[in-house]
Amino acid sequence: MKILIAPWGNPSGWQVVDYYYEGKSKKSKDPLELIKEVENPDKIIIVIPDTLSDDFVYSLKDPSYTDIKTICDNLIFNFCTKELNFTPDKIIISYGFGEFNRTKFQGNAMDFYYKIFQELSFYFAELLDKIESSSEEIEVIFDATHGINYTTILTYRSLREILEVLAYVYDVKLKVLNSDPFVGRAGVSKLNINVIEESKILPRISVYRSDKRPIEPFVLLENKDKKEFGQIISNFLNQISYNRDEILVFLGSFLFALPVFVLSNMINSTDIKDKIEKISNEFEKFIVLNSSVKVEILRKFQFEENFSNLVKAFLISAVLEKLGFTKLSEIQLSEIERLKVEIFEKLPVESNRIDKEIHDIKNLQNITQNYQVYSSILGKNVSQIDKRNFFAHAGFEHNAIELKKENDIIFITIYGNNKQNIEALIICNLPKI
C-alpha cells in the first residue's frame, strides 16, 4: 500500500511552474499532481491548519468553529479538484496559532501535533483492514514542499511515530520529497522535486508518564478560569471512565516487550477510540469565537502527553486486533509464542529473551493442573518481585506469573498477590515528563 501525505499552507497564491520528478515533468501549482502520476499512490492525505480560514471567516455572521473547519475543507477540496484534477482521500484540519489579517488564533502550539497524531492514527488503523497480510509493504511518501514551518515539522513527527508502531509488524518505508525553492528565484520556473529522505522504518515506540490529564486548561488563561475549567475536565473524565494507569501499564508492557502483560492488559480499540473522540469533542466544545476588529479564536483547553498515550494505545490495540489477538486473563503459551513472532521478532534482543523464557517453561517437568506460582514450581519460596529479574526475563519473573497445564497445554496468568506491585513497577520505569 502506498500513501501520499502533504502538509499545506494556503494554496491561493501558488503559481504554475514546471515540476520535474523521476524523468517526467508537469506544469502545475503544486508538485502533488506530478508525484501522483509518477508514484500512483493508493491514498492521498492533505494536512492543513485551521488558520487558512483567515480570508473568509470575517464575512460570516456569528461564525462557529464548525464554520472555520468547513471553510478550510472547502478551500482545499476545491483547489484539488479544480486546479490539480484529483480528489484527496482525506483532508485533516488541525489547530493553528498566530495573528493574521482578519483573525487571531490563540492556543497551545502543540495542539496541532496532537490532533494530527489522532487523525492520522485513526486513518492508518482503517487502512489496516485493506492490508491482506503482514508481508505487504507500506510505503509512505511525504511531500514537504508547501508545508508552513511548524505544520511540516509536527506532521512529520506524528507520521513517523505512527509508522514506527506499524513497523513492528509491517515492512514500512518512508520517502520525503521537497521541490527546489520558488521564492527568491526570479526568472526560474523549472523546479526539481528532490528526494531528501528515503529510509526503512524500524520498530520503535516512545512512552512517557505524566501527572497531567489528557487535556488541561490553556496555560495562558486567568487563574480563576483555570480552576473553573480544570473542574470541568475532571468531571468529564470521570464520566468517560478515563484510567491513566490502565493505559500506561499496557503501553509500558509493549515498550518493555513483556508479552504476558501485553495480552493481559490489552485495551479494546473501539472502546479507547470512543474515549479519544469524546475528549476531542469536549476540546472543540470549548473553542470560543469573539468578533471585534478581528475574529478571535480561543482554545480554552490544551492537549497533554496523556492524550498522545491514549492514541498510541489505540493504534497498538488496532494492530494487535488485526493479527487476531484479544485481551486474556489466562494465556496459552502458544499465544505467547505467536505474539513473539508477530510483534517482537524484529527486535533481536527482546525476541531472544522471550524465546529463552518460553524454552524454560516448556521444559518444566512438574506443572500441575492447578495454577501455581512459577517460583513454587521451581521449589523456591514465593516472594516479592525482583525488579532486575522482571525486566531481564521479559516479565516471566518467577514471582510474577502462575502456570498450569491442561491436556498438555500450558497456561499462564498473572500472580494476583503481586499484580499491583508489577503494575507500579511498569509505570514507574517509564520516563516522566
N, C-alpha and C positions, 0 to 999 in steps of 0.2 A: 504494500500500500504506500502510495506517495502523496504527501500533503504539503501544500504550498501556503506559507504564512507570511503576511506582510503587515508591519505596523505602519500606519499612515498619519500624515498631518492633513491639512485642508487641501484637497486637490483642485480647488477653484482656480488657483493661479499657476498651475503647472502648464508648461509649454510643450509643443510637439518637437521631438528631437529624433535622430536616428539612433536606435539602440542596437548594439551588436552582441551576440551571445552564441557561442558554440558554432561559429561559421555562418550564422544566419543574422539577418537584420530586419528591423521593422520601425516605421515611423509611428511614434506613439507618445502620449503624455505620461506614460508610466511603463517601467520595464516589465511589469507583471504580464502584459499582453504577449510579449515575446517569450518570456520564461514559460508561460502556459503552453505555447505552441511547441517549444523545444522539449520540455520536461513531461508534458502530458500528465499532470497530477490528477489524482482521484478526487481531491477536495481542495478548495481554496478558502482560506480564512483571512479576513482583514480585521485588524485591531486598531481602534481609534479612541481618543479621549472625548469626553462629553463637551469639552471646550470648543469643539468645532461648531457648536450651535451659536457662537457669538454673533454672526452676521444676521441671524434670523429671529432669535428668541425675543428680542426687544419689541418686535412688531405684534406679538401676541398679547391679548388681554388676559390678565391673571394666569400666566403660564404655570404649569406644574412641572415636576421633574420628569414625568412621563412624556410631556411635550418635548423636552430637551432631547430625550433619547430618540423620539420619533423623528425629530429634525435631523439628528446625526445619521440615523439609519437611512432615511430617505436620500440624504446628500450622497452617501457612499453608494447606495444601490443605484441611483440614477446615473452617477458618474460611470460606474462599471458597465451598466447596460448600454448607455448611450455613447460613451467615449472609448471604452475598451472592448465592447462586444462580448461580454460574458457576464454571468450572474454568479456572484460569490455564494459559496455554500453556507458561510457563516460570517456575520458581522458582529464583532464583540465590541461593546461600548463600555469603557471604564471611566473612573473618576479622575479628572484633571484638576489642576490648580493654577492660580495666577490671575492677573488682572488684564483685561483686554479692552477693545474699543467700546463695547456695549455691555460687557458682563464682567463679574468678578467672582471667581470660584475659590471658596475657602474650605480647606480640609487638610487632613494629613496627606503628605505627598505619597506615602507608601500605600494608600488606599488603591491606587492604580494597580499596583502589583498584585495585591490580594484578590481583587476582583478578576483580573486576568487569569491568575492561577486557578481560581474556582471554575471559570467558564471554559478554559482550555482543558482542565481535568475532566469536567463533565463531557466535553465533546469527544475527547480521546477515549473515554470509557464507553461511549456509544459506539465508537468505531471498532472496539474490540469484538463486538458481535459480528462484524463483517470480515474479521480475520479468521481464516479457517483453521490454522494451526500455528504453533509457536515457531515453526520453521519458516514462516512467512516473514519477509523483511519489511520493516517500517522505515521509510526514508522521508525525512522532513527537509524541505528547502525553505530557508528563512531569508527573505529579501529585505535588507535594511535600508534600501535607497531613500525612501521617502518618510521614514520614521523621524520623529522630532525628539531630540535629546533623551529625556527620561523615558519616553514611551518605548524607544528601541531597547534601551538597557533593561528595563523591567520586563518587557515582553520576552526578551531573550532569556533572562534569568528564570522566569516562570516556565518557559518552554523546556529549557534544559533540565530543570528539576523533574518535570513530568517524564521526559524521555529517559532519564536515569532510572526511574522506577520501572518503566516498561522494559528497560534493558535487562532486568533480572530474568525476563522470560524470552523476549524477542531480540532479534538481530536489528539494532537500531543505528541508523546513520543520519548525520546532520550535515547539510551543506548551507553555508551562509554566503549570500551574494550582496554585492553593492556596486552600483554603477559609478563610472567616473563622475566627479562633481560637475554640476552645471553652472552653479553660481561662481562668478569670477573668471569665467572662460569666454570672454567676448569673442564672438565670431566662430565659436566651436559648437557644432550641432551634432557631432557624431560621438556617442558615448559608449564605451565598452562596459558590459556587465561582468564584473570580476568576481571570481571565487576567492573569498577572504578567509574561509574556514571550510575544511572537509574532514570530518572525523567520525570514527566509530565510537558510539556512546557506550561507556562501561556502567555496570550496575552500581548504584550509589544512592544513599538517602541521608539527609541531614535532619535530625530531630532535636529540638530544643525545648526544655521545660520553662515555663513562665508562670508566675503567680497571677498574671493578669487574665482577664476574661477574653473571650474571642472578640468582643467589641467593648470599647471603653468610651467615655465622654471625650470629645475632641479636646486636645491638650490646651488649646487657646481659649476655651470657654471660661467665663467667670466662675469663681469657686462655688457660688450658690447654685449655678446651673450644673456644674459637675456633680454636686451632691444629688440634685434632683434627678438628673439623667442616669447617674450611677444606680440609684434605686430602681429606676425603670428597667435598666438592664438586668439587675439581679432578679426582679420579679419575672421578667420574660424568660430568662434562662432556667429558672425553676419550673416554669410552665412546660418547657420542652424537654425537661429532664436531662439537661446537659451535665455530663460527668467527665471532668478533665482527666482524672486518674485512669479511668477506663480507656480513654484514647491513648494516654501516654504509655500504659502497660502494653497495649497492642503494638504501638509504634516502636517502643523500646525492644520488644521481643523480636520484631522484624529486623531492626537495626543491628542488634547483637547476635542475630542468627540463632535464636532459641526455638527450635521447631515445635516442641511440645506446647510452649506458651503462645506461639503464633496461632496455632489451631484452637487452643483453649480460650483465647481472648479475641477471636475473630469478631468483627462487627459487620452486621448486615449492611450492605452498601445502600440498599433502598432506604433503610431507616436513617442512616447518617446523612444521606443526600437530602432527605426531608428536613433534618435539623439545619443543615447548611443553608438551604433555601429559605427557611423561616428566619434565620439570622440575617441573611441578605435582605429579605423583605422588610424586616424591622429596621435595618440600617437605612434603607431608602425612605421608609416612612418618616424618618426624622431628618430628611433633607429639606431645608426651608428656603423658599424663594422670596426675596423682598425687592420691590421695584422702587427705585428713586431716580437718580441721574442715570445709574446703571442697574441692570438686573443683578442682584447679589445672590449667589447660590451658596448656602452654608450647610455643611455636613456636621450635624451635632454629635455624631459618633465617629470613631476611627477603628479600623481593624487592628488586631494584635496577632502575635505569633500563634496563639492557640486556635485562631481561625485557620491559619495555614495547616496546623496539625489535624484539624478536622478534615480538611480537603485531602491531605496525604493519606489519612486513614481510609477515606472513601476510595481513593484511587487504588490503594493496595488491596482493599477488600474486593473491588471490582475485578482486579486482575486475578486474585485467588479464586473468586467465584467462577470466572471464565474457565479456569482449569478444573473446576468441579469440587473445590474444597468448601467445607462448611465448618461452622463452629462445633466443637466436640468437647465433651467433658471426659469421655473415655475414648482413647485414641489407639487404633490398631498400629502396631509397629510398622506394618506395611504402608500405612498412610504417612508416617514419618519419613519413610524411605522415598515415597513418591514426592513429598514436599521438598526433600533434599534435591532430588533430581530436577524437579520443575523450577525451583526458585533459587537454590543456593549452589547449584552445580558450577556456575561461572565464578564463584568465589573460592579459589583453591584452598585457602587456609580453613575457612569455615566448613567447606564441604568435607575435607579430610577429617576434621574434628568430629563432625556428625557421624561419618562413616565408622570411626573408631568406637563411638558410643553404641551405635547400632550393633556392631560386631560383638561387643562385650555382652550386651543384653541377650543377643541370640544364643550365646554360648553359656548362659547361666543354666545350671542343672536343677535347681530346686525352687523354681517358680510354681506357686500353688494356684488353685482355682479361686482363691480369695485374695483380695488386694493386700499386699504387704509393702511396707516402706523398703525402698531399694537397699538401704543400709542394713536392715534386719535380715534381708535375704543373704547378704554377704556375711552375716554373723557379727555385725557391729551394733553398737548402741545407737539408737536414734537420737540425734542432737539438732542443734540449730544449723542454719545454712552457713557454709563457709563461702565467703564472697569470691575468693580466688578460684575455688573449685567450681563454683556455679558458672562463672563465665568461661573458664578454661575448658569445661566439659560441656559446653553448648546447652546448659540448663539441665543436663542429666545428673546433676549433683545428687549424691546418694540419699540426702535428707529432703530432697525437693519433690521427688516423684514416688508413686507406688506402682507396682507391677502385678499382673496376674496372667494366667494362661488358661484359655478355654479352647478345647478341640485343636490344640497345637497353635492357636493364635494368641500372640502376646498383646496385652492391652496396657496402656499407660494412662495414669491420671495424676493430677497434682495432689501432693500430700496436704490435706486440708489444714493441719495444725501449723504448717509453715507458710501457708498461702499468702497471708498479709505481709509477712517478712519478705517473701520473694517479690511481691509487687512493689514494696517500698524500695527494695534493692534495685530493681529495674529502673524505677523512676528516678531515684537519687543519683544514678550513674549516667543520666542524660545531662549534657551541658546546660547550664542555666543562663538565661539572659534576662 
